[in-house]
Amino acid sequence: EAGRAFFERADRDNSGGITADEMRAAIFDRLDRNGDQLLSKRELRVMARADRFRKRAGILDRDSRDALD
């Protein structure tokens, strides 16, 4: 469900596919939490912490069901 919502937001021209420019814009928009079209050091730190958490949590997901065992 989350993947579908991301795809729909990223496919800005509703072509049924996502171009490289659309993907870059979608990722940027997701990181730019306050919508000022600039990525601050704080926004990048939040992203880095979330990424580290996902990696650590993935180690605990022994059966790949996206649930911690």
N, C-alpha and C positions, 0 to 999 in steps of 0.2 A: 504493500500500500504506500509506504513512504517513497519507494522507488518510482512508483507511478506518478505520485504528486511532483517529485523532483523532475521527472521527465517532462511532464506537462508544463512546468514553469520554465524549464530550460529550452524547450522547443518554441522559441518566441515567434517564429513565423508559421507555426502549425503545419510544418511540412511532413511530419511523421518521423523525422530524424533530427539529430542534434549535430550541428556543425561545430568545428573546433572553436569558432568565435562564440557561439552560443554556450558551449560548455565552459569556456573561460569566464564569460559574463556570469553564468549561473553560480559558479564556484566563488567568484569575487563577491557577488551579491550575498551569498550565504555567510561569507567571512566578515563582510562589512555590516556589523550588527547595528550601528546607529544610522546607516543609510547616507553617510556624508560623502560617499564615493572616494574615500581614502581609507587605507588600512593602517590603523595605528599599531604601535608596538603591543598595546594591551590586547587588541583583537587578535594579533598573531600569537601572543602567549596563550590566550584562551584556546585557540585552535590547537596549539602544540600540546597543551595539557589534555585536551579531549582525545587527541590522537594517541598519546601515551596511555591514557586510561583504556581506550578501545583495545590496544595491543595487549595490555595486561589482562583485561577481562577475557580476551580471546584465548589466552593460555588456560584459563579456568573452564572454558567451554569445551569439555572433552569430547562431546558427540556432535558438535557443529549444529546444534538446534537453536543457536542464539539464546541460550539460557545458561546461567552459571550453575554448575553441578555441585 
